[in-house]
Amino acid sequence: MSVIRAKALHYQHKYITSKSTFPALVAGYGSGKTHALTYRVMTMLFTVPNAQLGIYEPTHDLIRQIIIPRMEEIFQSLRIIYKLNKSEGVIDVWMPMGKCRIIMRSMDNPQRLIGYEHHHAFVDEIDVMAADKAMDVWVRILARNRKRIKFQDGTYGKNTVGITTTPEGFGFVYKMWVKDHADNPEYELIKGRTQDNFHLDPEYVNTLRRTYPPQLLEAYLNGEFVNLKGNTVYDGFDRFASNTNLTMDDFFSDATIHIGMDFNVHRMALGVFMKSADNDDRIYLVDEFHHLVDTPAAIEAINARYPNRTIVVYPDASGGSRKSVDASKSDIKLLRAAKFRINAPRKNPPVRERVVSMNTLFLNGEGERTLFVNVSKCPHATEQLEKQVYDDNGIPIKNNEEDILDAMGYCVNRIRGLAKPTTVIGRMRVGV
């Protein structure tokens, strides 16, 4: 096995030797994911007594055309005795640690993943499946992955489930390894790029570049999570380059808090911004509220989190005419009664103007970034920035979740945006 590992690429080696419970190798086409899977399988065969292993592919064809030939090639090259039963999807292998078994199953029918157990599982290309079906499969695989590992010295090991996949948008792997478990060390995300596989013919990469648009190349060459359903609205945002670790505690206690607000019953959203203490053009999204019931609930939440602070609210301009709870008061009147300063135009600027303002601050033509997001403190905003796309008419698609982007847009556009007014008189309602 030391020979196999020596030949492995750096990200393959990291995946093969990972001690995490759930390592995931997310990489582009031709990056060697299947090699990494089979090498990790071999590692377990050599180290786990009487190993029982499960390999999962999206279809039976992939098992027959890829996994079985690859495993047979390795066994034959290492002169390992094995017996293949294609009809049952099983390979029995005679190893120094005892007789082992590899169980190969298709994920296209989750209900059939029953009646067996294994020590370790290896799941290939799960991201090609619909997210809900992938989750069903994942839960069922975890249920099979319960056979206790006992080593010859009497100690016990832990069961693991490894993932190898090309990213397919913001699907199952993004949800589990980036959104839900980013801070969990047991969920290890390992990235690999097609270009890093020096075993490939260089023309292969050129073929991919000619075949796919730039956004898809981020997924299929670089192994990045990108929106594959349309043109991303906020393409200037990058969760790494646009990230900030600054929180509210990093700013002076008397610094003004700027809050963008979108009005929607049961879906009110607020983006909380701070300006740079150095008086330059940088602004930071450091906190968020979303799915609040109504304006009174928003006021209560703001006062509870930021008592005795100077707060400027940049609301949806339509809040001046709509009725939220008390029929005698508009949403903006409620905010003013709560002693917030209000910055609102007579009407909202065009959506396109808000989008361009935010994108320009995320990344302008000179490569400069002046708008940053605390990704860990604002996971909802981060997710929506990455996911929202345009429809066929060039309008941002809204599925009743992206209202925090509107809230952010109101604030950013009025502070630093293209439509920032040169005067206040006659253009803005600013007051307490």
C-alpha angles and dihedrals in degrees: 000000000000088000092053092049091048089059093048122107116244096261091043090053091049091053095043093052098036115134093196120116093234113025115177123196106200111184146145130269114293093014093123102257094146091050088053091050094051093044090053089049089054091049090057092046090055097045108033116072111238089352118208108198134181124211118191128196130176092244141016089243091064090051092050098041102037117013101043095046091046094050092046091050091054094045092050093047090051093040092238117163113237141159122213123208104187096180092058095035093236135131118195112204130191108217135170087257093055139273111330135190133211114202114200119198138175118232095210092094109039093181090069094060093099142103104049143068135213141186097227135013132208118200120193128199095347090156092073087071126083109269095244093049091045090054090050090051092046093054091048093049090051088053090055093046097078107101107127117245114221120178125209092257090060097255124124131232133207128252116246137194116204125199127206116180149137108243113253105193121287095331137132099314093048090051095048103037103029109025107029105026107023092127095042110101090204088068102066117186114203120186128206133182127213091227091060092064099091090182089074125093104254089229089068091069091046089052091054091049090054092046105048135047118245095265094054090046088062087063102034098040106025101029093236126152107245135159108267097180099075146321111322112240097211099041092154091067119095119178091218104035092039095045123114129187092206116120133184089271091064092065129074113275090237095049115122117255116220118206127187112205134195120193118225125138109250089357104065111151132195131191115201116210136183127196122230113274088221091067093240125127098274119119128182134209100216104163143014143200123197141170093026114163101235145325096288088052090050092050091050092049093050094048092047093052099036109029119180094007131134104249130186115194121205102197136183103275090226088070089079092071106028125087116233110178111326107056090214095058134058122220092256091050089053090053092048091049088054088061096249119143109243127215110184135143122222088256136006118267117244114288090240090057092054092047093050091048092054095042092050091054092045090053128348130195091271092057093253125143121204102157116073135179129207094227096193094049094041107040095148094054091044092053093048093047089056097042109041115103139177123259123228090278095054094255119133108253113238122196097179092272106078098072091111087068089058089049090051091047094054091054099040094045093052095045102041108350135121091260096052104140122236092216136029100210113098093358106065140037102219121168150096 
